[in-house]
């Protein structure tokens, strides 16, 4: 066994840029997480604004979020007799994503940039598709909670594709400038 002098520092981290990789991955994750929870705040903020007598703010939020959802009031959770700015299924997608993104570092390394196989996201979409199809055909009456649950499941699974993708994007310039000195996987 070779021993080095105590005066010589031997890095315990693979690659000279590894701390920078971890920092950038952490920042990408934190930005993603903040964005997801901010989006949920906008969704819940619309009925809160309407309830608190802020009709202009409520209208701006409702109209902005109408771009991503049909906003049928009967298919939305309500707060203070005002519907959320998106339907229950969309709200499930966004909250599932935000919760999974929050827990992501506990399940997987942030520097592991590979996404799961595509088949997983397809399988995760099946309950939502089944819930929607059975509701449309009249074979089964889906509920707000079935729409929320299937949306949450798909949203949570989507986090395992989006988070590593955004981390990978944040590391691209770093990897190209280091000429392959380390790998973020």
OpenMM code with the backbone's topology and positions (N, CA, C; nanometers):
from openmm import Vec3, app, unit

residues = "UNK UNK UNK UNK UNK UNK UNK UNK UNK UNK UNK UNK UNK UNK UNK UNK UNK UNK UNK UNK UNK UNK UNK UNK UNK UNK UNK UNK UNK UNK UNK UNK UNK UNK UNK UNK UNK UNK UNK UNK UNK UNK UNK UNK UNK UNK UNK UNK UNK UNK UNK UNK UNK UNK UNK UNK UNK UNK UNK UNK UNK UNK UNK UNK UNK UNK UNK UNK UNK UNK UNK UNK UNK UNK UNK UNK UNK UNK UNK UNK UNK UNK UNK UNK UNK UNK UNK UNK UNK UNK UNK UNK UNK UNK UNK UNK UNK UNK UNK UNK UNK UNK UNK UNK UNK UNK UNK UNK UNK UNK UNK UNK UNK UNK UNK UNK UNK UNK UNK UNK UNK UNK UNK UNK UNK UNK UNK UNK UNK UNK UNK UNK UNK UNK UNK UNK UNK UNK UNK UNK UNK UNK UNK UNK UNK UNK UNK UNK UNK UNK UNK UNK UNK UNK UNK UNK UNK UNK UNK UNK UNK UNK UNK UNK UNK UNK UNK UNK UNK UNK UNK UNK UNK UNK UNK UNK UNK UNK UNK UNK UNK UNK UNK UNK UNK".split()
positions = [
    Vec3(0.0847, -0.1183, 0.0000),
    Vec3(0.0000, 0.0000, 0.0000),
    Vec3(0.0889, 0.1242, 0.0000),
    Vec3(0.0654, 0.2116, -0.0965),
    Vec3(0.1424, 0.3344, -0.1065),
    Vec3(0.0782, 0.4421, -0.0215),
    Vec3(0.1609, 0.5124, 0.0477),
    Vec3(0.1106, 0.6218, 0.1299),
    Vec3(0.1696, 0.7512, 0.0789),
    Vec3(0.0884, 0.8548, 0.0826),
    Vec3(0.1390, 0.9846, 0.0386),
    Vec3(0.1687, 1.0702, 0.1603),
    Vec3(0.2453, 1.1687, 0.1375),
    Vec3(0.2830, 1.2617, 0.2432),
    Vec3(0.1591, 1.3383, 0.2883),
    Vec3(0.1498, 1.3724, 0.4154),
    Vec3(0.0358, 1.4515, 0.4622),
    Vec3(0.0305, 1.5904, 0.3989),
    Vec3(0.1421, 1.6339, 0.3399),
    Vec3(0.1462, 1.7640, 0.2749),
    Vec3(0.0823, 1.7633, 0.1363),
    Vec3(0.0611, 1.6442, 0.0805),
    Vec3(0.0066, 1.6319, -0.0542),
    Vec3(-0.1429, 1.6013, -0.0424),
    Vec3(-0.2239, 1.6907, -0.0962),
    Vec3(-0.3692, 1.6691, -0.0937),
    Vec3(-0.4100, 1.5748, -0.2055),
    Vec3(-0.4857, 1.4727, -0.1718),
    Vec3(-0.5382, 1.3792, -0.2700),
    Vec3(-0.6899, 1.3947, -0.2699),
    Vec3(-0.7439, 1.4442, -0.3810),
    Vec3(-0.8872, 1.4669, -0.3919),
    Vec3(-0.9634, 1.3360, -0.3790),
    Vec3(-1.0709, 1.3360, -0.3009),
    Vec3(-1.1553, 1.2181, -0.2836),
    Vec3(-1.2749, 1.2211, -0.3790),
    Vec3(-1.2831, 1.3262, -0.4568),
    Vec3(-1.3939, 1.3436, -0.5506),
    Vec3(-1.3416, 1.3180, -0.6912),
    Vec3(-1.4147, 1.2367, -0.7669),
    Vec3(-1.3717, 1.2060, -0.9036),
    Vec3(-1.3813, 1.3294, -0.9903),
    Vec3(-1.2729, 1.3635, -1.0539),
    Vec3(-1.2728, 1.4772, -1.1464),
    Vec3(-1.2561, 1.6084, -1.0748),
    Vec3(-1.1786, 1.6946, -1.1306),
    Vec3(-1.1496, 1.8230, -1.0681),
    Vec3(-1.2724, 1.9125, -1.0604),
    Vec3(-1.3660, 1.8985, -1.1521),
    Vec3(-1.4835, 1.9860, -1.1548),
    Vec3(-1.6040, 1.9287, -1.0836),
    Vec3(-1.5883, 1.8175, -1.0123),
    Vec3(-1.7031, 1.7519, -0.9493),
    Vec3(-1.7796, 1.8429, -0.8533),
    Vec3(-1.7142, 1.9242, -0.7673),
    Vec3(-1.7928, 2.0132, -0.6810),
    Vec3(-1.8767, 2.1127, -0.7617),
    Vec3(-1.8228, 2.1600, -0.8726),
    Vec3(-1.8978, 2.2534, -0.9564),
    Vec3(-2.0169, 2.1822, -1.0209),
    Vec3(-1.9987, 2.0562, -1.0587),
    Vec3(-2.1087, 1.9780, -1.1156),
    Vec3(-2.2194, 1.9626, -1.0124),
    Vec3(-2.1832, 1.9269, -0.8924),
    Vec3(-2.2836, 1.9085, -0.7871),
    Vec3(-2.3569, 2.0398, -0.7579),
    Vec3(-2.2817, 2.1485, -0.7554),
    Vec3(-2.3435, 2.2784, -0.7296),
    Vec3(-2.4406, 2.3153, -0.8410),
    Vec3(-2.3979, 2.3006, -0.9661),
    Vec3(-2.4870, 2.3341, -1.0787),
    Vec3(-2.6099, 2.2442, -1.0795),
    Vec3(-2.5916, 2.1162, -1.0494),
    Vec3(-2.7053, 2.0235, -1.0440),
    Vec3(-2.8019, 2.0651, -0.9331),
    Vec3(-2.7482, 2.1045, -0.8202),
    Vec3(-2.8316, 2.1492, -0.7089),
    Vec3(-2.9077, 2.2763, -0.7452),
    Vec3(-2.8426, 2.3683, -0.8126),
    Vec3(-2.9084, 2.4926, -0.8551),
    Vec3(-3.0189, 2.4615, -0.9564),
    Vec3(-2.9913, 2.3742, -1.0530),
    Vec3(-3.0931, 2.3382, -1.1531),
    Vec3(-3.2137, 2.2744, -1.0854),
    Vec3(-3.1879, 2.1864, -0.9890),
    Vec3(-3.2974, 2.1224, -0.9147),
    Vec3(-3.3769, 2.2269, -0.8363),
    Vec3(-3.3073, 2.3168, -0.7671),
    Vec3(-3.3743, 2.4181, -0.6858),
    Vec3(-3.4596, 2.5121, -0.7714),
    Vec3(-3.4087, 2.5506, -0.8881),
    Vec3(-3.4856, 2.6374, -0.9786),
    Vec3(-3.6100, 2.5638, -1.0281),
    Vec3(-3.5938, 2.4364, -1.0641),
    Vec3(-3.7077, 2.3552, -1.1078),
    Vec3(-3.8116, 2.3454, -0.9977),
    Vec3(-3.7663, 2.3180, -0.8775),
    Vec3(-3.8559, 2.3046, -0.7628),
    Vec3(-3.9291, 2.4351, -0.7337),
    Vec3(-3.8559, 2.5452, -0.7333),
    Vec3(-3.9190, 2.6765, -0.7088),
    Vec3(-4.0212, 2.7091, -0.8177),
    Vec3(-3.9865, 2.6786, -0.9425),
    Vec3(-4.0799, 2.7017, -1.0524),
    Vec3(-4.2069, 2.6197, -1.0384),
    Vec3(-4.1921, 2.4939, -0.9981),
    Vec3(-4.3090, 2.4070, -0.9823),
    Vec3(-4.4005, 2.4567, -0.8710),
    Vec3(-4.3428, 2.4930, -0.7582),
    Vec3(-4.4262, 2.5410, -0.6479),
    Vec3(-4.4823, 2.6808, -0.6751),
    Vec3(-4.4099, 2.7614, -0.7494),
    Vec3(-4.4616, 2.8922, -0.7890),
    Vec3(-4.5845, 2.8738, -0.8788),
    Vec3(-4.5781, 2.7783, -0.9704),
    Vec3(-4.6906, 2.7514, -1.0597),
    Vec3(-4.8127, 2.7069, -0.9793),
    Vec3(-4.7913, 2.6227, -0.8789),
    Vec3(-4.9021, 2.5794, -0.7928),
    Vec3(-4.9578, 2.6993, -0.7164),
    Vec3(-4.8700, 2.7888, -0.6733),
    Vec3(-4.9165, 2.9091, -0.6031),
    Vec3(-5.0045, 2.9950, -0.6934),
    Vec3(-4.9718, 3.0030, -0.8213),
    Vec3(-5.0557, 3.0780, -0.9147),
    Vec3(-5.1934, 3.0125, -0.9285),
    Vec3(-5.1949, 2.8793, -0.9352),
    Vec3(-5.3202, 2.8055, -0.9496),
    Vec3(-5.4117, 2.8298, -0.8301),
    Vec3(-5.3555, 2.8222, -0.7111),
    Vec3(-5.4330, 2.8422, -0.5890),
    Vec3(-5.4538, 2.9920, -0.5631),
    Vec3(-5.3634, 3.0734, -0.6134),
    Vec3(-5.3741, 3.2180, -0.5940),
    Vec3(-5.4934, 3.2802, -0.6634),
    Vec3(-5.5362, 3.2220, -0.7746),
    Vec3(-5.6514, 3.2781, -0.8472),
    Vec3(-5.7786, 3.2768, -0.7626),
    Vec3(-5.8191, 3.1617, -0.7059),
    Vec3(-5.9399, 3.1658, -0.6220),
    Vec3(-5.9196, 3.2464, -0.4930),
    Vec3(-5.7963, 3.2461, -0.4411),
    Vec3(-5.7697, 3.3272, -0.3216),
    Vec3(-5.7872, 3.4757, -0.3519),
    Vec3(-5.7351, 3.5189, -0.4664),
    Vec3(-5.7498, 3.6589, -0.5061),
    Vec3(-5.8968, 3.6941, -0.5250),
    Vec3(-5.9718, 3.6052, -0.5882),
    Vec3(-6.1147, 3.6306, -0.6086),
    Vec3(-6.1873, 3.6381, -0.4744),
    Vec3(-6.1517, 3.5491, -0.3849),
    Vec3(-6.2157, 3.5450, -0.2532),
    Vec3(-6.1803, 3.6687, -0.1691),
    Vec3(-6.0595, 3.7189, -0.1860),
    Vec3(-6.0129, 3.8341, -0.1077),
    Vec3(-6.0460, 3.9688, -0.1723),
    Vec3(-6.1277, 3.9665, -0.2758),
    Vec3(-6.1707, 4.0914, -0.3379),
    Vec3(-6.0661, 4.1554, -0.4283),
    Vec3(-5.9879, 4.0739, -0.4955),
    Vec3(-5.8873, 4.1222, -0.5915),
    Vec3(-5.9247, 4.0713, -0.7311),
    Vec3(-6.0326, 4.1230, -0.7902),
    Vec3(-6.0819, 4.0682, -0.9160),
    Vec3(-5.9846, 4.0827, -1.0330),
    Vec3(-5.9073, 4.1894, -1.0365),
    Vec3(-5.8135, 4.2078, -1.1476),
    Vec3(-5.7035, 4.1015, -1.1439),
    Vec3(-5.6457, 4.0803, -1.0267),
    Vec3(-5.5426, 3.9781, -1.0123),
    Vec3(-5.6001, 3.8397, -1.0428),
    Vec3(-5.7189, 3.8120, -0.9916),
    Vec3(-5.7827, 3.6827, -1.0172),
    Vec3(-5.8053, 3.6627, -1.1673),
    Vec3(-5.8539, 3.7654, -1.2325),
    Vec3(-5.8805, 3.7548, -1.3771),
    Vec3(-5.7517, 3.7293, -1.4558),
    Vec3(-5.6446, 3.8004, -1.4211),
    Vec3(-5.5161, 3.7805, -1.4892),
    Vec3(-5.4685, 3.6363, -1.4702),
    Vec3(-5.4793, 3.5851, -1.3490),
    Vec3(-5.4352, 3.4475, -1.3227),
    Vec3(-5.5217, 3.3461, -1.3968),
    Vec3(-5.6536, 3.3623, -1.3880),
    Vec3(-5.7432, 3.2696, -1.4581),
    Vec3(-5.7181, 3.2713, -1.6090),
    Vec3(-5.7073, 3.3897, -1.6666),
    Vec3(-5.6884, 3.3990, -1.8118),
    Vec3(-5.5516, 3.3470, -1.8547),
    Vec3(-5.4504, 3.3709, -1.7736),
    Vec3(-5.3171, 3.3193, -1.8063),
    Vec3(-5.3150, 3.1666, -1.8031),
    Vec3(-5.3771, 3.1106, -1.7020),
    Vec3(-5.3744, 2.9652, -1.6874),
    Vec3(-5.4757, 2.8955, -1.7787),
    Vec3(-5.5625, 2.9743, -1.8403),
    Vec3(-5.6543, 2.9160, -1.9385),
    Vec3(-5.5771, 2.8623, -2.0592),
    Vec3(-5.4552, 2.9098, -2.0771),
    Vec3(-5.3705, 2.8610, -2.1864),
    Vec3(-5.3291, 2.7149, -2.1671),
    Vec3(-5.3310, 2.6658, -2.0427),
    Vec3(-5.2874, 2.5279, -2.0165),
    Vec3(-5.4006, 2.4355, -1.9719),
    Vec3(-5.5209, 2.4889, -1.9544),
    Vec3(-5.6312, 2.4048, -1.9047),
    Vec3(-5.7663, 2.4612, -1.9494),
    Vec3(-5.8639, 2.3710, -1.9629),
    Vec3(-5.9984, 2.4125, -2.0033),
    Vec3(-6.0710, 2.4892, -1.8939),
    Vec3(-6.0352, 2.4684, -1.7677),
    Vec3(-6.0915, 2.5374, -1.6520),
    Vec3(-6.2430, 2.5217, -1.6363),
    Vec3(-6.2941, 2.4052, -1.6608),
    Vec3(-6.4370, 2.3819, -1.6371),
    Vec3(-6.4591, 2.3825, -1.4854),
    Vec3(-6.5384, 2.4755, -1.4345),
    Vec3(-6.5540, 2.4888, -1.2890),
    Vec3(-6.5991, 2.3608, -1.2179),
    Vec3(-6.6869, 2.2837, -1.2823),
    Vec3(-6.7358, 2.1604, -1.2200),
    Vec3(-6.6253, 2.0547, -1.2078),
    Vec3(-6.5191, 2.0714, -1.2809),
    Vec3(-6.4084, 1.9749, -1.2784),
    Vec3(-6.2871, 2.0301, -1.2042),
    Vec3(-6.3095, 2.1311, -1.1232),
    Vec3(-6.2001, 2.1931, -1.0489),
    Vec3(-6.2283, 2.1881, -0.8995),
    Vec3(-6.1201, 2.1777, -0.8217),
    Vec3(-6.1345, 2.1961, -0.6779),
    Vec3(-6.1723, 2.3414, -0.6554),
    Vec3(-6.2328, 2.3680, -0.5400),
    Vec3(-6.2753, 2.5046, -0.5119),
    Vec3(-6.2156, 2.5529, -0.3811),
    Vec3(-6.1983, 2.6822, -0.3756),
    Vec3(-6.1472, 2.7474, -0.2559),
    Vec3(-6.2303, 2.8736, -0.2365),
    Vec3(-6.3025, 2.8791, -0.1267),
    Vec3(-6.3869, 2.9962, -0.1025),
    Vec3(-6.4922, 3.0146, -0.2097),
    Vec3(-6.5527, 2.9090, -0.2573),
    Vec3(-6.6561, 2.9095, -0.3614),
    Vec3(-6.6049, 2.9542, -0.4978),
    Vec3(-6.4725, 2.9573, -0.5143),
    Vec3(-6.4113, 2.9916, -0.6427),
    Vec3(-6.3279, 2.8725, -0.6890),
    Vec3(-6.3410, 2.8336, -0.8172),
    Vec3(-6.2636, 2.7189, -0.8660),
    Vec3(-6.1153, 2.7514, -0.8792),
    Vec3(-6.0329, 2.6476, -0.8618),
    Vec3(-5.8897, 2.6628, -0.8884),
    Vec3(-5.8743, 2.7056, -1.0336),
    Vec3(-5.7579, 2.7563, -1.0677),
    Vec3(-5.7347, 2.8082, -1.2028),
    Vec3(-5.7104, 2.6974, -1.3046),
    Vec3(-5.7036, 2.5723, -1.2607),
    Vec3(-5.6944, 2.4571, -1.3507),
    Vec3(-5.7846, 2.3471, -1.2966),
    Vec3(-5.8163, 2.2505, -1.3806),
    Vec3(-5.9026, 2.1394, -1.3392),
    Vec3(-5.8274, 2.0466, -1.2434),
    Vec3(-5.8988, 1.9518, -1.1864),
    Vec3(-5.8374, 1.8609, -1.0890),
    Vec3(-5.7277, 1.7759, -1.1521),
    Vec3(-5.7460, 1.7325, -1.2746),
    Vec3(-5.6442, 1.6501, -1.3404),
    Vec3(-5.5159, 1.7301, -1.3615),
    Vec3(-5.5283, 1.8519, -1.4113),
    Vec3(-5.4101, 1.9373, -1.4294),
    Vec3(-5.3462, 1.9703, -1.2955),
    Vec3(-5.4280, 1.9990, -1.1962),
    Vec3(-5.3739, 2.0278, -1.0634),
    Vec3(-5.2978, 1.9062, -1.0100),
    Vec3(-5.3501, 1.7876, -1.0370),
    Vec3(-5.2795, 1.6655, -0.9985),
    Vec3(-5.1456, 1.6528, -1.0693),
    Vec3(-5.1439, 1.6831, -1.1986),
    Vec3(-5.0178, 1.6779, -1.2739),
    Vec3(-4.9131, 1.7700, -1.2118),
    Vec3(-4.9529, 1.8931, -1.1821),
    Vec3(-4.8577, 1.9907, -1.1303),
    Vec3(-4.8153, 1.9602, -0.9867),
    Vec3(-4.9080, 1.9189, -0.9022),
    Vec3(-4.8704, 1.8879, -0.7640),
    Vec3(-4.7902, 1.7586, -0.7569),
    Vec3(-4.8255, 1.6599, -0.8391),
    Vec3(-4.7469, 1.5367, -0.8425),
    Vec3(-4.6045, 1.5643, -0.8857),
    Vec3(-4.5902, 1.6490, -0.9874),
    Vec3(-4.4571, 1.6854, -1.0348),
    Vec3(-4.3793, 1.7562, -0.9244),
    Vec3(-4.4424, 1.8547, -0.8598),
    Vec3(-4.3731, 1.9333, -0.7565),
    Vec3(-4.3313, 1.8454, -0.6388),
    Vec3(-4.4184, 1.7570, -0.5958),
    Vec3(-4.3845, 1.6692, -0.4824),
    Vec3(-4.2730, 1.5722, -0.5188),
    Vec3(-4.2785, 1.5143, -0.6375),
    Vec3(-4.1718, 1.4227, -0.6799),
    Vec3(-4.0407, 1.4972, -0.6998),
    Vec3(-4.0474, 1.6188, -0.7514),
    Vec3(-3.9258, 1.6987, -0.7676),
    Vec3(-3.8653, 1.7313, -0.6310),
    Vec3(-3.9505, 1.7571, -0.5331),
    Vec3(-3.9036, 1.7852, -0.3981),
    Vec3(-3.8286, 1.6647, -0.3398),
    Vec3(-3.8820, 1.5462, -0.3624),
    Vec3(-3.8229, 1.4240, -0.3076),
    Vec3(-3.7152, 1.3633, -0.3972),
    Vec3(-3.6981, 1.4158, -0.5163),
    Vec3(-3.6058, 1.3605, -0.6148),
    Vec3(-3.4656, 1.3322, -0.5599),
    Vec3(-3.4033, 1.4269, -0.4890),
    Vec3(-3.2663, 1.4000, -0.4407),
    Vec3(-3.2586, 1.2858, -0.3390),
    Vec3(-3.3706, 1.2522, -0.2765),
    Vec3(-3.3714, 1.1405, -0.1824),
    Vec3(-3.3778, 1.0059, -0.2551),
    Vec3(-3.4225, 1.0089, -0.3796),
    Vec3(-3.4396, 0.8859, -0.4571),
    Vec3(-3.3308, 0.8634, -0.5597),
    Vec3(-3.2665, 0.9720, -0.6008),
    Vec3(-3.1711, 0.9623, -0.7105),
    Vec3(-3.0703, 1.0755, -0.7016),
    Vec3(-2.9500, 1.0504, -0.7414),
    Vec3(-2.8475, 1.1545, -0.7388),
    Vec3(-2.8820, 1.2628, -0.8402),
    Vec3(-2.8645, 1.3865, -0.8001),
    Vec3(-2.8914, 1.4974, -0.8913),
    Vec3(-2.7949, 1.4987, -1.0087),
    Vec3(-2.6765, 1.4433, -0.9918),
    Vec3(-2.5793, 1.4452, -1.1000),
    Vec3(-2.5978, 1.3278, -1.1957),
    Vec3(-2.6917, 1.2397, -1.1671),
    Vec3(-2.7228, 1.1302, -1.2591),
    Vec3(-2.8210, 1.1840, -1.3629),
    Vec3(-2.7705, 1.2141, -1.4810),
    Vec3(-2.8508, 1.2853, -1.5804),
    Vec3(-2.9311, 1.1950, -1.6738),
    Vec3(-2.9199, 1.0658, -1.6605),
    Vec3(-2.9932, 0.9762, -1.7502),
    Vec3(-3.1385, 0.9628, -1.7048),
    Vec3(-3.2294, 0.9752, -1.7979),
    Vec3(-3.3721, 0.9580, -1.7689),
    Vec3(-3.4059, 0.8090, -1.7731),
    Vec3(-3.5134, 0.7699, -1.7046),
    Vec3(-3.5570, 0.6303, -1.7128),
    Vec3(-3.6010, 0.5965, -1.8560),
    Vec3(-3.6174, 0.4691, -1.8859),
    Vec3(-3.6658, 0.4323, -2.0201),
    Vec3(-3.8025, 0.4958, -2.0488),
    Vec3(-3.8261, 0.5276, -2.1753),
    Vec3(-3.9529, 0.5907, -2.2155),
    Vec3(-4.0742, 0.5068, -2.1791),
    Vec3(-4.0574, 0.3769, -2.1744),
    Vec3(-4.1704, 0.2891, -2.1433),
    Vec3(-4.2306, 0.3214, -2.0069),
    Vec3(-4.1506, 0.3717, -1.9122),
    Vec3(-4.2031, 0.4044, -1.7795),
    Vec3(-4.3035, 0.5189, -1.7852),
    Vec3(-4.2749, 0.6201, -1.8632),
    Vec3(-4.3677, 0.7336, -1.8712),
    Vec3(-4.4946, 0.6931, -1.9468),
    Vec3(-4.4805, 0.6043, -2.0424),
    Vec3(-4.5985, 0.5541, -2.1143),
    Vec3(-4.6857, 0.4729, -2.0197),
    Vec3(-4.6240, 0.3888, -1.9401),
    Vec3(-4.6988, 0.3089, -1.8420),
    Vec3(-4.7638, 0.4008, -1.7382),
    Vec3(-4.6930, 0.5064, -1.6980),
    Vec3(-4.7475, 0.6003, -1.5992),
    Vec3(-4.8677, 0.6764, -1.6545),
    Vec3(-4.8737, 0.6934, -1.7853),
    Vec3(-4.9864, 0.7648, -1.8469),
    Vec3(-5.1100, 0.6756, -1.8620),
    Vec3(-5.0935, 0.5451, -1.8558),
    Vec3(-5.2064, 0.4545, -1.8770),
    Vec3(-5.3221, 0.4748, -1.7793),
    Vec3(-5.2993, 0.4888, -1.6468),
    Vec3(-5.4145, 0.5124, -1.5580),
    Vec3(-5.4919, 0.6388, -1.5936),
    Vec3(-5.4202, 0.7458, -1.6287),
    Vec3(-5.4865, 0.8700, -1.6674),
    Vec3(-5.5682, 0.8493, -1.7946),
    Vec3(-5.5088, 0.7827, -1.8921),
    Vec3(-5.5804, 0.7558, -2.0182),
    Vec3(-5.7027, 0.6674, -1.9945),
    Vec3(-5.6878, 0.5691, -1.9082),
    Vec3(-5.7991, 0.4797, -1.8769),
    Vec3(-5.9100, 0.5560, -1.8057),
    Vec3(-5.8748, 0.6382, -1.7094),
    Vec3(-5.9728, 0.7190, -1.6367),
    Vec3(-6.0475, 0.8112, -1.7324),
    Vec3(-5.9739, 0.8759, -1.8222),
    Vec3(-6.0358, 0.9661, -1.9186),
    Vec3(-6.1264, 0.8895, -2.0154),
    Vec3(-6.0751, 0.7787, -2.0698),
    Vec3(-6.1510, 0.7010, -2.1677),
    Vec3(-6.2796, 0.6449, -2.1085),
    Vec3(-6.2709, 0.5889, -1.9892),
    Vec3(-6.3904, 0.5331, -1.9257),
    Vec3(-6.4922, 0.6428, -1.8953),
    Vec3(-6.4437, 0.7615, -1.8597),
    Vec3(-6.5346, 0.8732, -1.8347),
    Vec3(-6.6021, 0.9229, -1.9608),
    Vec3(-6.5259, 0.9335, -2.0694),
    Vec3(-6.5805, 0.9818, -2.1964),
    Vec3(-6.6814, 0.8827, -2.2543),
    Vec3(-6.6519, 0.7544, -2.2429),
    Vec3(-6.7408, 0.6527, -2.2989),
    Vec3(-6.8624, 0.6259, -2.2119),
    Vec3(-6.8614, 0.6766, -2.0891),
    Vec3(-6.9739, 0.6557, -1.9993),
    Vec3(-6.9719, 0.5203, -1.9298),
    Vec3(-6.8647, 0.4441, -1.9466),
    Vec3(-6.8557, 0.3139, -1.8818),
    Vec3(-6.8287, 0.3261, -1.7321),
    Vec3(-6.7711, 0.4391, -1.6950),
    Vec3(-6.7414, 0.4627, -1.5546),
    Vec3(-6.7411, 0.6128, -1.5311),
    Vec3(-6.8002, 0.6550, -1.4227),
    Vec3(-6.8054, 0.7967, -1.3917),
    Vec3(-6.6813, 0.8325, -1.3097),
    Vec3(-6.5846, 0.8987, -1.3747),
    Vec3(-6.4667, 0.9365, -1.2972),
    Vec3(-6.5031, 1.0516, -1.2039),
    Vec3(-6.4221, 1.0666, -1.1016),
    Vec3(-6.4493, 1.1680, -0.9996),
    Vec3(-6.3341, 1.2685, -0.9967),
    Vec3(-6.3526, 1.3726, -0.9205),
    Vec3(-6.2451, 1.4712, -0.9046),
    Vec3(-6.1214, 1.4035, -0.8470),
    Vec3(-6.1421, 1.3116, -0.7546),
    Vec3(-6.0278, 1.2458, -0.6907),
    Vec3(-5.9607, 1.1446, -0.7824),
    Vec3(-6.0368, 1.0789, -0.8699),
    Vec3(-5.9718, 0.9872, -0.9653),
    Vec3(-5.8912, 1.0671, -1.0680),
    Vec3(-5.9449, 1.1807, -1.1094),
    Vec3(-5.8707, 1.2662, -1.2025),
    Vec3(-5.7457, 1.3226, -1.1361),
    Vec3(-5.7587, 1.3660, -1.0103),
    Vec3(-5.6440, 1.4190, -0.9373),
    Vec3(-5.5379, 1.3101, -0.9155),
    Vec3(-5.5799, 1.1911, -0.8753),
    Vec3(-5.4853, 1.0823, -0.8463),
    Vec3(-5.4101, 1.0375, -0.9712),
    Vec3(-5.4817, 1.0204, -1.0820),
    Vec3(-5.4135, 0.9762, -1.2040),
    Vec3(-5.3226, 1.0860, -1.2581),
    Vec3(-5.3655, 1.2113, -1.2448),
    Vec3(-5.2797, 1.3225, -1.2852),
    Vec3(-5.1559, 1.3313, -1.1969),
    Vec3(-5.1730, 1.3121, -1.0671),
    Vec3(-5.0592, 1.3170, -0.9738),
    Vec3(-4.9574, 1.2086, -1.0049),
    Vec3(-5.0054, 1.0905, -1.0357),
    Vec3(-4.9153, 0.9798, -1.0664),
    Vec3(-4.8317, 1.0107, -1.1906),
    Vec3(-4.8971, 1.0585, -1.2939),
    Vec3(-4.8242, 1.0923, -1.4168),
    Vec3(-4.7292, 1.2094, -1.3932),
    Vec3(-4.7743, 1.3101, -1.3191),
    Vec3(-4.6889, 1.4249, -1.2892),
    Vec3(-4.5663, 1.3852, -1.2087),
    Vec3(-4.5846, 1.2951, -1.1122),
    Vec3(-4.4716, 1.2485, -1.0310),
    Vec3(-4.3712, 1.1729, -1.1170),
    Vec3(-4.4199, 1.0905, -1.2058),
    Vec3(-4.3299, 1.0171, -1.2950),
    Vec3(-4.2585, 1.1115, -1.3913),
    Vec3(-4.3272, 1.2141, -1.4351),
    Vec3(-4.2671, 1.3103, -1.5283),
    Vec3(-4.1475, 1.3815, -1.4655),
    Vec3(-4.1491, 1.3986, -1.3345),
    Vec3(-4.0367, 1.4647, -1.2673),
    Vec3(-3.9062, 1.3897, -1.2907),
    Vec3(-3.9135, 1.2579, -1.3073),
    Vec3(-3.7920, 1.1780, -1.3271),
    Vec3(-3.7381, 1.1878, -1.4698),
    Vec3(-3.8087, 1.2582, -1.5535),
    Vec3(-3.7616, 1.2890, -1.6882),
    Vec3(-3.7203, 1.4357, -1.6979),
    Vec3(-3.7996, 1.5231, -1.6356),
    Vec3(-3.7747, 1.6663, -1.6459),
    Vec3(-3.6537, 1.7095, -1.5622),
    Vec3(-3.6473, 1.6652, -1.4375),
    Vec3(-3.5365, 1.7077, -1.3508),
    Vec3(-3.4011, 1.6673, -1.4095),
    Vec3(-3.3796, 1.5404, -1.4478),
    Vec3(-3.2481, 1.5092, -1.5060),
    Vec3(-3.2224, 1.5824, -1.6375),
    Vec3(-3.3267, 1.6081, -1.7131),
    Vec3(-3.3093, 1.6829, -1.8378),
    Vec3(-3.2630, 1.8254, -1.8126),
    Vec3(-3.3236, 1.8906, -1.7147),
    Vec3(-3.2837, 2.0276, -1.6835),
    Vec3(-3.1457, 2.0322, -1.6183),
    Vec3(-3.1154, 1.9333, -1.5361),
    Vec3(-2.9804, 1.9253, -1.4785),
    Vec3(-2.8790, 1.9055, -1.5898),
    Vec3(-2.9105, 1.8167, -1.6830),
    Vec3(-2.8194, 1.7923, -1.7956),
    Vec3(-2.7975, 1.9202, -1.8768),
    Vec3(-2.9044, 1.9946, -1.9015),
    Vec3(-2.8901, 2.1211, -1.9742),
    Vec3(-2.7998, 2.2184, -1.8990),
    Vec3(-2.8140, 2.2213, -1.7678),
    Vec3(-2.7317, 2.3143, -1.6895),
    Vec3(-2.5846, 2.2740, -1.6886),
    Vec3(-2.5567, 2.1473, -1.7163),
    Vec3(-2.4186, 2.0981, -1.7127),
    Vec3(-2.3519, 2.0936, -1.8499),
    Vec3(-2.4251, 2.1143, -1.9555),
    Vec3(-2.3691, 2.1016, -2.0901),
    Vec3(-2.2473, 2.1901, -2.1130),
    Vec3(-2.2577, 2.3163, -2.0819),
    Vec3(-2.1454, 2.4075, -2.1046),
    Vec3(-2.0279, 2.3678, -2.0155),
    Vec3(-2.0573, 2.3291, -1.8938),
    Vec3(-1.9528, 2.2891, -1.8010),
    Vec3(-1.8779, 2.1672, -1.8529),
    Vec3(-1.9523, 2.0683, -1.9047),
    Vec3(-1.8902, 1.9472, -1.9574),
    Vec3(-1.8068, 1.9766, -2.0811),
    Vec3(-1.8588, 2.0618, -2.1700),
    Vec3(-1.7848, 2.0898, -2.2934),
    Vec3(-1.6581, 2.1697, -2.2651),
    Vec3(-1.6606, 2.2542, -2.1633),
    Vec3(-1.5420, 2.3341, -2.1325),
    Vec3(-1.4356, 2.2544, -2.0585),
    Vec3(-1.4759, 2.1417, -1.9976),
    Vec3(-1.3771, 2.0640, -1.9224),
    Vec3(-1.3150, 1.9545, -2.0057),
    Vec3(-1.3512, 1.9451, -2.1323),
    Vec3(-1.2980, 1.8475, -2.2278),
    Vec3(-1.3055, 1.7039, -2.1777),
    Vec3(-1.4217, 1.6692, -2.1218),
    Vec3(-1.4452, 1.5302, -2.0832),
    Vec3(-1.3738, 1.4890, -1.9554),
    Vec3(-1.3351, 1.5821, -1.8712),
    Vec3(-1.2627, 1.5498, -1.7503),
    Vec3(-1.3486, 1.4715, -1.6508),
    Vec3(-1.4790, 1.4946, -1.6547),
    Vec3(-1.5711, 1.4225, -1.5671),
    Vec3(-1.7007, 1.4013, -1.6401),
    Vec3(-1.7811, 1.3139, -1.5859),
    Vec3(-1.9103, 1.2818, -1.6457),
    Vec3(-2.0157, 1.3032, -1.5391),
    Vec3(-2.1227, 1.3700, -1.5728),
    Vec3(-2.2283, 1.4003, -1.4759),
    Vec3(-2.3216, 1.2830, -1.4529),
    Vec3(-2.2939, 1.1669, -1.5096),
    Vec3(-2.3827, 1.0532, -1.4885),
    Vec3(-2.3465, 0.9741, -1.3681),
] * unit.nanometer
topology = app.Topology()
chain = topology.addChain("A")
for resn in residues:
    res = topology.addResidue(resn, chain)
    for name in ("N", "CA", "C"):
        topology.addAtom(name, app.Element.getBySymbol(name[0]), res)
